[in-house]
């Protein structure tokens, strides 16, 4: 397997995982609102795809790195989605808290580990 340092494939996997996860959340909301099984089925298939991408990504990056990156990107996507789709407005204090959390998570992702 070799060294699993920073890799563009790993970063791409993080974005793809976040997109699949966000799409699954959207399908879940649509299914609950409409009861249409097409949304349910699409969501389940998306989550299976998420698992496949997650598994494949571990060939190129460490578990913690992929997972943290995925979660950071997903959190940003959920906030944007909630704002655009549901009109949720967050107070400045919450934006500040999210910025600090994202900065700290970015540090966790990018800071070198001791060997």
KETOR-125615 format. One record per residue (C-alpha): residue in one letter; x, y, z. Coordinates in steps of 0.5 Angstrom, whole numbers, always signed. Example, Ala and Ser with C-alpha at 12.3 -4.5 7.8 and 13.67 -1.06 7.14 Angstrom:
// KETOR-125615
PT, A, +25, -9, +16
PT, S, +27, -2, +14
This chain:
// KETOR-125615
PT, X, +0, +0, +0
PT, X, +6, +5, +1
PT, X, +5, +12, +5
PT, X, -2, +15, +5
PT, X, +0, +22, +5
PT, X, -4, +28, +2
PT, X, -7, +26, -5
PT, X, -11, +29, -10
PT, X, -15, +22, -10
PT, X, -16, +23, -3
PT, X, -19, +30, -3
PT, X, -23, +28, -9
PT, X, -26, +22, -5
PT, X, -28, +27, +0
PT, X, -32, +32, -4
PT, X, -35, +26, -8
PT, X, -37, +23, -1
PT, X, -40, +29, +2
PT, X, -44, +30, -5
PT, X, -47, +23, -4
PT, X, -48, +24, +3
PT, X, -52, +31, +2
PT, X, -55, +28, -4
PT, X, -58, +22, +1
PT, X, -60, +27, +6
PT, X, -64, +31, +0
PT, X, -67, +24, -2
PT, X, -69, +23, +5
PT, X, -72, +29, +6
PT, X, -76, +29, -1
PT, X, -78, +22, +1
PT, X, -81, +24, +8
PT, X, -85, +30, +5
PT, X, -88, +26, -1
PT, X, -88, +19, +1
PT, X, -85, +17, -6
PT, X, -81, +11, -6
PT, X, -77, +13, -12
PT, X, -73, +18, -7
PT, X, -72, +12, -2
PT, X, -69, +8, -7
PT, X, -65, +13, -10
PT, X, -62, +15, -3
PT, X, -61, +8, -2
PT, X, -57, +7, -8
PT, X, -53, +13, -7
PT, X, -51, +11, +0
PT, X, -49, +4, -3
PT, X, -45, +9, -8
PT, X, -42, +13, -2
PT, X, -40, +6, +2
PT, X, -36, +4, -5
PT, X, -33, +11, -5
PT, X, -31, +11, +2
PT, X, -28, +4, +1
PT, X, -24, +5, -5
PT, X, -21, +12, -2
PT, X, -18, +8, +4
PT, X, -13, +6, -2
PT, X, -10, +13, -2
PT, X, -11, +16, +4
PT, X, -12, +15, +12
PT, X, -18, +13, +15
PT, X, -18, +19, +19
PT, X, -16, +24, +14
PT, X, -22, +22, +9
PT, X, -27, +22, +14
PT, X, -25, +29, +17
PT, X, -25, +32, +10
PT, X, -31, +29, +8
PT, X, -35, +31, +15
PT, X, -32, +38, +14
PT, X, -34, +39, +7
PT, X, -41, +36, +8
PT, X, -42, +41, +14
PT, X, -41, +47, +9
PT, X, -46, +43, +4
PT, X, -51, +42, +10
PT, X, -51, +50, +12
PT, X, -51, +52, +5
PT, X, -57, +47, +3
PT, X, -61, +49, +9
PT, X, -60, +57, +7
PT, X, -62, +56, +0
PT, X, -67, +51, +1
PT, X, -70, +52, +7
PT, X, -69, +60, +8
PT, X, -65, +58, +15
PT, X, -62, +65, +17
PT, X, -56, +64, +22
PT, X, -54, +69, +27
PT, X, -47, +72, +27
PT, X, -44, +68, +33
PT, X, -46, +61, +30
PT, X, -42, +63, +23
PT, X, -36, +65, +28
PT, X, -37, +58, +31
PT, X, -37, +55, +25
PT, X, -31, +59, +22
PT, X, -27, +57, +28
PT, X, -29, +49, +28
PT, X, -27, +49, +20
PT, X, -21, +52, +22
PT, X, -19, +47, +27
PT, X, -21, +41, +23
PT, X, -17, +44, +17
PT, X, -11, +44, +22
PT, X, -13, +37, +24
PT, X, -13, +35, +16
PT, X, -7, +39, +14
PT, X, -2, +39, +20
PT, X, +3, +33, +19
PT, X, +3, +27, +24
PT, X, +9, +25, +28
PT, X, +12, +18, +25
